[in-house]
Amino acid sequence: MNSTDGGGPDRTVPGAGENVTTTIVRRIRPGRDDEFTDWIQSGLGLARMFPGFLGGGWLKESSTSDVCVIVLRFETQRGLDNWLRSALRGGWLRTGTHIAEELPDERITTAVDLFERH
């Protein structure tokens, strides 16, 4: 996983206790790989400021792929929801519209799904 600690939306993976993990899949726009790395690291830094953030990161589908999976973990669903609904996150997302697009139909539900695409 390329990463430090993280930020992204809506697909939740059941975890131990109340902890919640969510993923988002994004496609990097052509020629924007370096900008994407900086943008994601910036978003992860912002997520770190939110109570209950446990960590996160991102990985590319392969070295030649433009598809990335961002993974975030929070102590509770409430903590995750606070990040997802925050104005801070909304502003950060707007700065990346020219860098990457969300792939809303992609679902990651288990660790195996992170590495096997159908």
C-alpha positions as CSV (number, residue, x, y, z in Angstrom):
1,M,0.0,0.0,0.0
2,N,1.4,3.4,-0.9
3,S,0.5,5.5,2.0
4,T,0.5,7.1,5.3
5,D,-2.9,7.8,6.6
6,G,-6.0,8.5,4.7
7,G,-9.3,10.0,3.3
8,G,-12.2,8.8,0.9
9,P,-15.9,7.7,0.5
10,D,-18.6,5.2,0.9
11,R,-17.8,1.5,0.5
12,T,-17.6,0.0,3.9
13,V,-15.9,-3.2,4.9
14,P,-17.0,-4.8,8.2
15,G,-14.2,-5.0,10.7
16,A,-13.4,-6.0,14.3
17,G,-15.4,-4.2,16.9
18,E,-16.8,-0.8,15.9
19,N,-13.9,0.1,13.6
20,V,-15.0,0.8,10.1
21,T,-13.0,0.7,6.8
22,T,-14.1,2.4,3.7
23,T,-12.7,2.4,0.1
24,I,-13.0,4.5,-2.9
25,V,-11.8,3.6,-6.4
26,R,-10.5,6.4,-8.7
27,R,-9.2,6.5,-12.2
28,I,-6.2,8.9,-12.7
29,R,-6.6,11.1,-15.7
30,P,-3.9,10.7,-18.4
31,G,-0.6,12.4,-17.5
32,R,-1.7,13.2,-13.9
33,D,0.1,10.4,-11.9
34,D,2.5,12.8,-10.0
35,E,-0.3,15.2,-9.2
36,F,-2.5,12.4,-8.1
37,T,0.2,11.2,-5.6
38,D,0.5,14.7,-4.1
39,W,-3.3,15.2,-4.1
40,I,-4.0,11.9,-2.3
41,Q,-1.3,12.5,0.3
42,S,-2.8,15.9,0.9
43,G,-6.2,14.3,1.5
44,L,-4.8,11.8,3.9
45,G,-3.2,14.6,5.8
46,L,-6.5,16.3,6.2
47,A,-8.3,13.1,7.3
48,R,-5.6,12.7,10.0
49,M,-7.1,15.8,11.6
50,F,-10.4,14.1,12.2
51,P,-11.2,12.4,15.5
52,G,-11.3,8.6,15.3
53,F,-9.1,8.4,12.2
54,L,-7.0,5.2,12.5
55,G,-5.1,5.4,9.2
56,G,-5.3,4.7,5.5
57,G,-3.5,4.7,2.2
58,W,-3.8,3.9,-1.4
59,L,-2.6,1.4,-4.0
60,K,-2.6,1.1,-7.7
61,E,-4.2,-1.9,-9.4
62,S,-0.8,-2.5,-11.2
63,S,2.3,-0.5,-12.2
64,T,0.7,0.3,-15.6
65,S,-2.9,0.9,-14.4
66,D,-4.6,4.2,-13.9
67,V,-6.9,2.7,-11.3
68,C,-6.3,3.3,-7.6
69,V,-8.0,2.2,-4.5
70,I,-8.0,4.5,-1.4
71,V,-8.6,2.8,1.9
72,L,-9.5,4.6,5.1
73,R,-10.1,3.3,8.6
74,F,-12.0,5.1,11.5
75,E,-12.9,4.0,15.0
76,T,-16.6,4.4,14.4
77,Q,-19.1,5.0,11.6
78,R,-19.8,8.4,13.1
79,G,-16.1,9.4,12.8
80,L,-16.1,8.3,9.1
81,D,-19.4,10.1,8.4
82,N,-18.0,13.3,10.0
83,W,-15.1,13.1,7.5
84,L,-17.2,12.2,4.5
85,R,-19.6,15.1,5.2
86,S,-17.0,17.7,6.1
87,A,-16.6,20.9,4.2
88,L,-12.8,20.4,4.5
89,R,-13.1,17.1,2.5
90,G,-15.5,18.7,0.0
91,G,-13.1,21.4,-0.7
92,W,-10.2,18.9,-1.1
93,L,-12.3,16.8,-3.5
94,R,-13.0,19.8,-5.7
95,T,-9.3,20.5,-6.1
96,G,-8.9,17.0,-7.6
97,T,-11.6,17.0,-10.3
98,H,-9.0,17.6,-13.0
99,I,-6.7,14.9,-11.6
100,A,-8.9,11.8,-11.1
101,E,-12.5,10.6,-11.3
102,E,-14.3,8.4,-8.9
103,L,-15.5,5.0,-10.2
104,P,-18.8,4.8,-8.3
105,D,-19.7,1.3,-9.7
106,E,-16.5,-0.3,-8.3
107,R,-17.0,-2.2,-5.0
108,I,-14.4,-3.4,-2.6
109,T,-15.9,-5.6,0.1
110,T,-13.0,-7.8,1.2
111,A,-9.2,-7.7,1.3
112,V,-9.2,-10.2,-1.6
113,D,-11.2,-7.7,-3.7
114,L,-8.3,-5.2,-3.4
115,F,-6.1,-7.5,-5.4
116,E,-8.5,-9.4,-7.7
117,R,-10.6,-7.6,-10.2
118,H,-13.5,-9.2,-12.0
